[in-house]
């Protein structure tokens, strides 16, 4: 065993957030937007709440107005106009954006209840290309009036002079696709009001 | 008076406690490591499939506090870079729906997908910004991978008149670039 953590993993004793349990543990499941851009005309948890074992269903209406998730990284000027709410509504801005959270006595009940939350949408035009977004023909954050969050220009030395004096220059456009980290364990959290320690995994893709 | 020799000769909780020291250092500036990568590939011009024959990744980390960890980071980063260059792509349709949302569509590498990576950690230029001389380590293994792989594929396909401008280097894309070059040529 070359690494300190190897023994517990190869002997099946590695412990993940899902392995932790506490007395009275409840489970939260998110209801997510099915659309990239839409105005929710209705979100109704009545049917979900009648299911046995469901303790609560929260939507954006249950959150204080203007609640926003702060940026973890150093923001550029203007970013604060685009902060994401913990639960979206009535406007949703990407597929998968959380619109409600269902809390139930077990995971299966929570998942079934999440599927029973009724959401009606007026579907808008999606903007999935940065170049199209720059045209502002469809504005995703309507209050800002533009999709351009910030403009950031960095320069060191004399690039114009360096290009002018270069023996060879070339203008080319390169395209880099989008890919992402695929975590073995996604983010999870076990919380207990009176607990002295809270196991957390935080994998930042 | 206890001598250093006595302390080091005896391995007891007391002597270990006697050797405990605590110090704090807060860095005020970012460190910048640097590195380079070289890729050797073979491209099947019929199918567009690429065999990565060799990838060498070099990074100067200033000082490796835990060399095994740094080596593992370099390996993992380079493999993620190769996988991003050749296999993985988040594809969205016009409605913003992710089309590669399962591991059947979003291709992750298995152990046989790429060769063993030659990861070399250098400690030639320690940082002057912290007492350890350490610089950031790990990301050097992925920063240049897409470019190194694309340049290798471009070199292999240059006789066919293919210029590589895009990632990923998927068989579909490469076969299309070859066909386009043949039509234009």
HADDOCK unambig.tbl for C-alpha pairs under 7 A between the chains (distance, minus, plus):
assign (segid A and resid 36 and name CA) (segid B and resid 95 and name CA) 6.59 0.50 0.50
assign (segid A and resid 36 and name CA) (segid B and resid 96 and name CA) 5.32 0.50 0.50
assign (segid A and resid 95 and name CA) (segid B and resid 96 and name CA) 6.86 0.50 0.50
assign (segid A and resid 95 and name CA) (segid B and resid 97 and name CA) 6.52 0.50 0.50
assign (segid A and resid 126 and name CA) (segid B and resid 95 and name CA) 5.35 0.50 0.50
assign (segid A and resid 126 and name CA) (segid B and resid 96 and name CA) 6.01 0.50 0.50
assign (segid A and resid 128 and name CA) (segid B and resid 94 and name CA) 6.67 0.50 0.50
assign (segid A and resid 128 and name CA) (segid B and resid 96 and name CA) 5.72 0.50 0.50
assign (segid A and resid 173 and name CA) (segid B and resid 165 and name CA) 6.92 0.50 0.50
assign (segid A and resid 174 and name CA) (segid B and resid 165 and name CA) 4.81 0.50 0.50
assign (segid A and resid 174 and name CA) (segid B and resid 166 and name CA) 5.57 0.50 0.50
assign (segid A and resid 175 and name CA) (segid B and resid 165 and name CA) 6.41 0.50 0.50
assign (segid A and resid 175 and name CA) (segid B and resid 166 and name CA) 4.61 0.50 0.50
assign (segid A and resid 175 and name CA) (segid B and resid 167 and name CA) 6.23 0.50 0.50
assign (segid A and resid 176 and name CA) (segid B and resid 166 and name CA) 5.96 0.50 0.50
assign (segid A and resid 176 and name CA) (segid B and resid 167 and name CA) 5.05 0.50 0.50
assign (segid A and resid 177 and name CA) (segid B and resid 89 and name CA) 6.51 0.50 0.50
assign (segid A and resid 177 and name CA) (segid B and resid 167 and name CA) 5.73 0.50 0.50
assign (segid A and resid 177 and name CA) (segid B and resid 168 and name CA) 6.31 0.50 0.50
assign (segid A and resid 178 and name CA) (segid B and resid 89 and name CA) 5.87 0.50 0.50
assign (segid A and resid 178 and name CA) (segid B and resid 90 and name CA) 5.51 0.50 0.50
assign (segid A and resid 179 and name CA) (segid B and resid 84 and name CA) 6.27 0.50 0.50
assign (segid A and resid 179 and name CA) (segid B and resid 88 and name CA) 5.92 0.50 0.50
assign (segid A and resid 179 and name CA) (segid B and resid 89 and name CA) 5.03 0.50 0.50
assign (segid A and resid 179 and name CA) (segid B and resid 90 and name CA) 5.40 0.50 0.50
